[in-house]
Amino acid sequence: MAAGQTVRESFSVTEDSPVVFVTEPSPHFLCPVCRKLYQEPVIINGCGHTICKQCASTIEKCPIDHKVFVREQMIVNRFVVDHIEDLLIYCKHGLLKQGDTHVQDPSGCQEKIHLGTRVQHEENCQFKIVHCSNPSCEAKCRKCEMVEHKKVCVYNKCSHGNKGCEFQGREEDTQLHETTCGYRALQPIGVSSALEQKTVQLETSNRELVKQVSSLNMRLGQLEEVNTSLQGQLTECNKALKELNQKYETVVSSIEQVVTMRNRRSYGSPGGQGEGRPRSTSSSSIRHSLSGSPPGSRMDKWNMPFQFKCIGTLRGHQDVVWCMASKDRKLYSAGKDRSVKIWDLDNLQRGCIKTIQGHADTVQCMCIGGDNLYTGGHDNTIYCWSLEDYSLVKSVTGAHDNVICTMAIAGAYLFTASFSLQEAHDNIICTMAIAGVYLFTASFSLIKIWEAKTMTWKHTIPGLHHWVRALALNPDKDKLFSGSHNTIDIWSVTEPFSLRGKVDHQFGSIYSLAVTSKYIIAGTYNRNIHVYSVKTYEYINALKGHIGVINSLCVSPCEGFCFSASSDSSIKIWNLENMLPIQTLQRHEGSVNTLVVHRDFLFSGSEDKEIKVFMYFQMQMGFAVNT
């Protein structure tokens, strides 16, 4: 930027701490109340709009739709917080005040920094104005110029000043003076008296320590006696615990036998459904593995009444779990801890069997195509991993200029989405999907298409409405559905990747999508799930019940049921025949971000760093299962 050229100022500016953005933030990041960049953004219950937390304390109705809201039920909009902290600004030590605005100082700091790391950078910036370290000098200069200033500062003191020398001068003069200073051979003022005082203090402290050691030795003897007693009690407790475990396993086995016999009486008649499912939630449920479904199950057809029951938890991630995928009896998960973890679905008791690493930041999305696993994240890189030996096949650095929100793969290409139209990209990847050999990824305002085999860029679909956070393929995998603000677009998955349809709506941003042979199912920011006809694109119904953003959707293998995950920490199961809820699963302690259905099992990844395992249970009328 040329000297004197005005930069954009879209945030409140003070004399001490001006904020000048490299690119003016999107209006979507401005609070509708104060018209400034969001400060502690929170989601209003009821309508789903976002305002500043401070602004919320001054109003009683939403400024957009004027609905009354309850302050105690508002939740932090973490998605907006993360993106505001990623906005680029100029360092304040590289700005000059010019009238009512600020311009870039060509002689100052030229760094462009993230808003979230501003304080740390500006505190250590070499262009920060600091005072001269000589107490008598009142001069100020940039930190990087301090060495040169010291050479000409006339207040440099003689190193023998603590002995009484009062000489001050330029650095060169001071060094020359010190070679002939008459105070060189003298002891520092007050050294002898200080040493004597320190010696007395040490002797006093030593006597106190001797007393303390004696007291501690006595206490140690008492603790050793208590320890011996506790060891004896622990041995008895372990023996009793072992006996209780044996009794517990016996009781569990008996309950399973009773329940199985009860189910056989209910379903065992000729021509019936077959044996009922076991209903025990003991450790044996997780032990039997996912190599086959429970007795009498059919993964392609779920019959009412049924329920899903939590049978275990997969732990290993050190931070938020953002995405999952499954194939060939393996579950793959990734998140904010930058690692991809692999779980054996035939033996979940083994825990994580493999961890692969490569990403330098959060892994936001993943999908599987052929024999490869594709991952994308906040380091702006797409990785392709072999599913045979989990080695890195290829990577594309800087795949997008913005967050890659979603991916899909079909045919021979990979599709991605972002804000920039350039072929070289340098921003975050959020989500992806795959079908055949085409890979799609999505981000702000566009979708990108890649050749999955070679990971080379093929095509860009630009000009979409705001963030493209969700991609989904229809069952025939010949259409790609993309969800953005107030729009669902339908694209061809073959060249020239043309627009084949559009669903316009007024329900806000789409955060998740699922497509069946009958329905387009969209999860939105306004906490509802909206259903459209996949043939006519006509609006059918709204599935209401969540009180948070709908982060993930998936459907059952038979397409009769839908699972939804929300930032309200819950999972809901919906009957797509009558559009009614069947069950609510509440086992997580944070936002539920991703879902995977594998045979008769449901896996959910959450902000609480855990993956919950739920299993399908056929029920007889009047028999409830706790979840």
N, C-alpha and C positions, 0 to 999 in steps of 0.2 A: 504494500500500500504506500502511495506517495506521501511525502510529508504534508501534513495539514489536511489530508483527506478525512472526512468524517466517517466513523464507523457506526454501526447500528447500536442503539441503546434501547433495550426493550424491558429493562428491569429498573427498580428504584435505585437511584444513584445518590451517594453521599460524597462529601469532599474527601473523606478518609478512605472510603471503600467503594469506588465506582465499579459498576458491573457493565461491561460492554461485550455483547455477544458477537462472535465471528459471523454467524448467520442468524437473522432474526428468528426467534422461536415461533413454532406454529401457534396460531390463535387457540388451538385446542389445549395448550399448556397455560392459558390465562384464566384466572378465576373469574367466573361471571359476576361476582359481587364487587371485588376491589379492582378488577381489570388488570391485575398484576400477575406475574408468574406465581404459580401455586406455592404456598408455604404450608407444609404439613397437609397435603391433599387428603381428604376423606370422602367416602362414598355416602351419599344421602340414602337412608332407608326409604323404600317405597318407590322412588323414581329412578334411582341408580345414577343420578348426576353427581359430579364432583365439584367441591368447593374447598377453600382453605379452612382449616380447623378453627383459626381465629375468627374468620368471617361467620362460621356456623354459630358461634356464640353470640352474634349480634342480630341474627334473624331467626324467624320461626317458620318461614315458608321457603321452599325452593325458588330461587330467582328465575328459573326457566319455566317450570310448569305450575308454580305457586301452590304446590302441595305441602301440607303441614308435615313435618318430620320430627322424629325423636332423636335428640342428640346422643343419648346413651347407646343407640343401636348403630351408630356410624362406625365404619371400619376404614383403616388406612388404605389408600389406593397405592399399593406398592409398585404397580406397573408404572404409574405416572412418576413416582418418586425416582425410580431407577433411571427413567429417560431424562428427567430434568437434570439429575446429577451428571449425566453423560453429555449435556450440552457444552459446546466449546465457547470459551470466553478468552479475552485478552488479559494478560497479567497487568495488574494495576500499576506496576512499576514500568510499564511501557506505554503509558497514556499521559496526555497533556490536557489540561483544562482549556477549552476554547469557547468562551461565551457560556451558554447553558448546556453545552455538550462536551464530549471528550474526543480527542483525536489521537491517533497512534503516533508515538514519539519514535522516530527512526533511530535515535541514539539510545533508547531504552530497551527493556526486555522484549524480545520478539516471539516469545513462546505463546502457543495457544494451548490452554489448559482446560480440563474438565471442571465444571462448576463444583462437583463434589470433592475435588482434590485441591481447590483453590487455596484454602488456608495454609495447607502444608507447603505448597509451592511458594507462595508469596512470602512466607516466613523465612524460607531458605534462599530466596532469589538473590542472585549476585548483584542485581540492580536496585536492591532495597536501600533506601536512604538511612544511614546510621551516623551516630555521633562519633567523633574522634575519641579513642580510648584514653587519651591524655586528659585528666580532670580539668586542667586549666584552659584547655582548648575548647572553644564553642563551635568549631567548624563542623559541617555536615557534608557527607559525600556518599556516593554509591559504595556498596560493600566491595565491589570489584576494584574500586579506585583507592581503597584505604591504604594499600601498601605504598602507592606513589605519594599519597598525602603525608604519610609518616616521614617520608624522606625530607619534606620541606617544612613540616610542622616545627615551630620554634619552642614547643613545650615538651619535647622529649626529655625525660629526667635521667640523671645519672643512675646507674645500677647500684651505686653505693649510697643512695638517698636514705636507706634505712639506718645508715651509720651517721647521718648528719649532713651529707653533701646536698647543697641546694642548687646545683648547676642545672640549667635547662637550655636546650638549643636544638638545632636541626640534627637529624640522625647522624650525619657524617661528623658534625662538630662534637656531638655527645660521645661517639665512639672514640674520637681522638682524645677527648678530655679524660675518659676512663683509663687510658694508658698511663696518665700522670697524676690521677686523682690522689690527693693527700689522705683520703679516708680509706684507702684500700686495705691497710693493715689493721684497722680498728675492728672491734667486735660490734655487731649490730646493737643498737640502743635497746636496752631492756632484756637482752638475751639471757644473761646470768640469772636475773631475778625470776625470769619466766621458767628456766630450767629447774630452779630450786622449788618453785611452786608446783611444777608438774611432778617432781619427784615425790613431794609430800602427798599429792593426790593419788599417785600410783601406790604408795605404801598403804594408804587408807583403804583403797580399793582392794588391794591384795588381802588385807585382814578380813574384809567382808566376804571375799571369795572363799577363803579358807573355811569360814563359818558355813557358807552355803554348801560347799562340797561335803562337809561333815553331815549336814542335814540331809542332803541328797543321798548319801551312802546309806543312811538309816532308812530313808524312804524306799530305796532300791531293795533292801532286804525284805521290807514288808510286801512290796509288789511281787517279788519272786515267790513269796508264800501264796499270795492271791493267785498268781499265774498257775502254780501247781494245782491249786484247787479248781480253777476254771478249766484246766486241761482235762481233769477227771470228769467234770460236769459235761464238757463238750463231747467226750467219748461216749457218755451215756446218751446224750441227745442224738448223736449220729446213729447210734444203735436203734433208738426209738424211731428216728426218721426213716431208716431203712425198713423197719417193720411196717410203718404207716404207708410207705410207697408200695410195698407188696400188697397190703390190704386194698389200697386205692386201685391198683391195676386189676385186682380180682373183682372189685365192685364195678369198675368200668366195663370189664368183659361181660359181667352178668347183665348190666343195663343194655349193652349192645345186643346181646342174645334175645332179651325180652322185647326190645323194640323191633328187631328183625322179625321175630315170630308174630308180633302184632301186625306188622306191615304185610306179612304173607297171608294172614287171615283176611286182610282188607283187600289185597290186590292179587291174590294167588289163584283165583278161580280161572277155569279154562277160558281162553280168549281174552283175558284181562290184560292189564298193563304189565304184569310180571311182578317181581319182588319189589317191595318198597325200599327206600334208601335208608342207610343207617343214619341216626340222628345224634350220635355222640359227638361231643366237641372235645374229647380228650386228646392227649398227645398222639393217640393212634390215628387220628384223622389226618394229621400232617405226615405221619409215618408211611401211609400206604402209597405215597407218591402219586404223580400225575400220569404215570404210564398208561393208565386206563381209568375210566370213570368208575364210580361206585357201582355196586351191583344193581342191575336193572336200569341204569341210566342210558339216555340217548342224547348225545350232544347236539343232534340236528333237530330235535323236537323236545320242547319243554312244555309240560302239561300243568295247567292250574289245578289245584293250588300248589304253590311251591314257595320256598324262601331261600335266600342266600345267607350263609352263616360264616362268620370269621373263624378260621381254623388255625391261623398262625400269622406271624410277622417276620418279614425278612429285613434284617438290620445289617448295615455295613457302610451305607453312605454317611459322609460326615457333614452333609449340608442338604439343601432342598433337592428333592427328586422332581425333575421337570419332564422327563419323557421315558417311555418304555416301548418295547416291541418283542414279539415272540416268533420262533420258528423252530421246527424239528426238536421239540422237547427242551428248548432252551429259552430262557427269559433274559432280555437285555435291558438294562436301566442306566440312566445317566442324569446328571444334574449339576448343581452349583459347585460341587467338589471337583469338577473337571475330569472325572474318571468315568469310564464305562464298565459296569459290573455285569458279570454273566452268572446266571443261576441255573442249576440242573433241575428241571421240572420232574425228573424221575426220582430225585432224592433231595428234597428241599432241606432236609436236616443237615446236609453238608454245608449249607450256607453258600456264600459267594465262592464259586470255583475258579474264577479268573477275573482279574482287573486289568484293563488296558488303558493306557494313558497317552496323551499326545496333545490334547487341547490345552491352550494357555489360559482359558477362561471358561465360564459356565457353558455346559453343553445343553442347548435349548431344545433340540429336536433330533429325531432319528427315524430311519425307515430301513426296510430290508428289501433287496431286489436280487433275485438269483442266489448266488453264493456270497453276496457281499452285504455288509452293514454300512450304511451311510449315516454320518453324524455331522451336525452343524451347531455353531454356538456363537458366543459373544466375542470370540477371537477372530470372527469374520472368515473362518476357514471351514471348508467342507472336507471331511476325511472319509476315505473308503477303506474298510477293513475286510479282510478275508474271514469267512465264517469257518474255514477249515482249520487254520492255525492261529487266527486272530492277529495276523501280521498286517501292517499298514501296506495297502496296495498303491494308493495314490492320494494326494491332497491338493486342494485348490486354495491358495492363500489370497485373502482380500476378495472373496467371492461377491461381496455386496458393499454398497456405500452405507447401508443402514442395517438394522436388525433383520436377520433372515427369520421371518415368522413361521414359515411353513414349507414343507417339501412334499413332492409327489413324484412317482416314477411310473412311466408307461412307455411301451414300445421300445425305442432306442435312445430316448433322451431323458435328461434330468431337468426338472422345472424348478426355478427359484424365483423369489420376489424381493425387490428392494426399491430404494428411492432414486438412485442414479441410473442413467442410461448408458454409462460407460461400460466397457467390457472388463476393465480392472476395477475391483471393488475393495472397500476397506472398512466394513462395519459388520454389526452383529447378525448372526443367523438364528432365527427363532424356531422354525418348525419345518418339517419336510414329510413327503410321502412318496411311495414308489409303486409302480406297476409295470411289469415287463422290464424293458431296458430304457425307459425315459425317466428322468429325474426332474422334479419340479421343486423350486424353493421360492418362498415369498417373504416380502417385507413391506416397506413403506412405498405405496403407489405402484408397485410393479411385480411381475412374475418373471422368473428366469428359467430357461430350459437348457439342460445339459445332456450331452451324450454320456450315459451312465458308464459305458465301458471304458471310454478314454478320459472322462471327466473334462471334456472341452466344452466351452460355451457354444450354444447353438442359436438361441433366439431370445428376444426380450419382448414381453407384453407390457407396455407402459401405460400411464394415464389412468390408473385405477383409483378408487375412492379411498384415500387415506390408508391406514394400515391394513394389509392383507394378512390376517392372523390365522386363517383356516383354509386348508385345501382338502378336498375329498374326491374320490373317484366313484363312479357308479358301479354296480355289480358287473356290468359288461366291460368296464374299464375302457370305454371309448369316449367318455366325457370327463372333463375336469371341472369341478365346482370350486369357486373361490369366494370367500366371504370377506367383505370389507364394510365400510360405514354405509348403512342403509341400502346395500346392494349385495346380491348374490349373482355372480357371472358364471355362465356355462361355456366352456371352451372345448374345441376339438383337440385331441391329444396326438394328432398327426399333422404334418405340414399342410397348410401354412399356419396351423394353430389359431384358426379363426374363431370369432365369437359366435356361438350357436344359440344363445338365449340369455335372458336377464330377468331377475326377480327383484323388483324395486320394493322397498318397504320403509317404514318410519320407526323401526325398533332400535336404531342405533347400531353400534359396532358389533360385528359377528366375531365371537371368540372361539367357536368350535362348530364343526359340521359333521354330519353323517348322512349317507345317501343309501336308500334301499331301492328295491324294484318298484316301490309304490310312493315313497316319501323323500322329500328333502327336509332334514331336521337341522335346525340352526339354534345354537346356544348363544345368547347375547349378553352384552354388558348390563342390560336392564333387568337381569336375574330371571328371565323367562326363556322357555324353549318354544320356538315357533315351527309349525309343521306345514309344508306345502306339498302339492301334488307334483310328482316328478315328471308327469306327462304334460299337464296343462299349466304348471307353475301357479295354480290358484292357491290362495291361503285357505287352510283347513281348520287349524285349531292352535291354541296356546297351552303348553304344559306349565302350570304354575305351582310353586311350592318352595323353591330355593329362595334364600335371602342374600345371595352373593352372586358374583359373576360365574357364568357357566363355562368352566375351563376346558372340559373334555366331554365328548359324546362317543358312544359306541353301541352297536346293535348286536343282538344275539344271532347265532348262526342261522336260525330259522326266520330271522327278520321280524319276529312277533313282539320283541321286547327291546326297550332302549334303556341304556345306563347313562346317567349324567353325573358329572363331578363338578363341585362348586367351591368357591372360595369361602363358603360358610362351613367348611369342614365336613360336609356330608355327601353321600352318594344316594341317588334315588333311582329306583327301577320303575319303568312305565310300561303299561300294556298298550301297544300301538293299535289294538283292535278297538278299544273303547276310549283311548286317550286318558286313562286314569292311572294314578300312582298305585304301585303294588307294595313297595317296601322302601324304607329309609335306613341306610347303613351309616352309623355314626361311630366309627372306631378311631378316626384320626384326630389329632390335636392341632391341626393347622389346615390351611387351604389344600384341597385335593386337586392336583394338577394334571394327572394323566391316568388313563384306564386301559386295560388290555383284557379281552376275553379269550381264554384258551380252553377248549373243550367245555367242561362243566365248571370251570373256575374263573373267577374274576380277580384281577390284580389291580391295586390302586397305589399310586405314588403321591407323596404329600410333602408339604412344607415342613412337617415334623421329622423329616429325614428317613421315614419308614415306608416299607411296602407291605400292605396288608393282603392276605390271601383269603378269599371268600369262596365257599363251595355251594353248589346247587343241591338242594334237598327237596325231594318230592314229599308232600305232606298228605295225610288224610284229613278229611274235614274235622275241624275242632281241635287239631293238634298243632300248637304254636311252637316255633323255634326262636329262641332268643338270638339276637344278632349283636 
